[in-house]
């Protein structure tokens, strides 16, 4: 099947031209899609939730979208025919239901949504799907365990913020609206980041249970009892340069995975 020809820039009507990216489904036409033998679908998945006083509610969606798009671009340049689906903007936020406009999607709802997407792709002959997850409350592993035996689509998931160990890159390792997320947002969406002087310090109240403090036991966090500003982690040391470096390392690694996944025979995934 021949690939669609390169596309010309499109006038947005706002005085600027934008060149549609063939690896982004939302920017593609039917003529272009049917002419491209896509090998992998990428599903960014985020959440809609408060992120301290300096980051927007859509932070997880913006970052998942940006990571998926850049990883796909790098993979595309290496010959992998991947397509980034529109981001799912709602995540598991059961611990934030008392925070205005934090929108929760239960895991059972996520599982049903994922099954519908997979069913559509399978019927259209696309046999590989990877979820690029940007929200710590989302966990797709058990959903995939249940769904995989019922589909011919090879399923996998990547938490983009865990691809590269953050410890060498950031002084504060808080996991919500802290230095890592703030730095990446300063890189990918700087106009949406408020001044760091407006941010809270992201101080976290620790569990009274030793097993949870040490990380070998787990229980969900009730957000308003853990943090006063909805952040966990101090963003004060965040910089765009740190964000660019971490973003680049993560997307390069994910792109390599996409290239390998595109070449994989799902019937023979092991060697």
Secondary structure as GFF3:
##gff-version 3
##sequence-region A 1 271
A	DSSP	beta_strand	9	11	.	.	.	ID=ss1
A	DSSP	beta_strand	17	19	.	.	.	ID=ss2
A	DSSP	three_ten_helix	25	27	.	.	.	ID=ss3
A	DSSP	alpha_helix	30	34	.	.	.	ID=ss4
A	DSSP	beta_strand	40	45	.	.	.	ID=ss5
A	DSSP	alpha_helix	59	77	.	.	.	ID=ss6
A	DSSP	beta_strand	82	88	.	.	.	ID=ss7
A	DSSP	three_ten_helix	94	96	.	.	.	ID=ss8
A	DSSP	alpha_helix	107	123	.	.	.	ID=ss9
A	DSSP	beta_strand	128	133	.	.	.	ID=ss10
A	DSSP	alpha_helix	141	148	.	.	.	ID=ss11
A	DSSP	beta_strand	154	159	.	.	.	ID=ss12
A	DSSP	three_ten_helix	160	162	.	.	.	ID=ss13
A	DSSP	three_ten_helix	166	168	.	.	.	ID=ss14
A	DSSP	alpha_helix	179	188	.	.	.	ID=ss15
A	DSSP	three_ten_helix	190	192	.	.	.	ID=ss16
A	DSSP	three_ten_helix	196	198	.	.	.	ID=ss17
A	DSSP	alpha_helix	210	214	.	.	.	ID=ss18
A	DSSP	alpha_helix	223	226	.	.	.	ID=ss19
A	DSSP	alpha_helix	240	263	.	.	.	ID=ss20
A	DSSP	three_ten_helix	266	268	.	.	.	ID=ss21
###
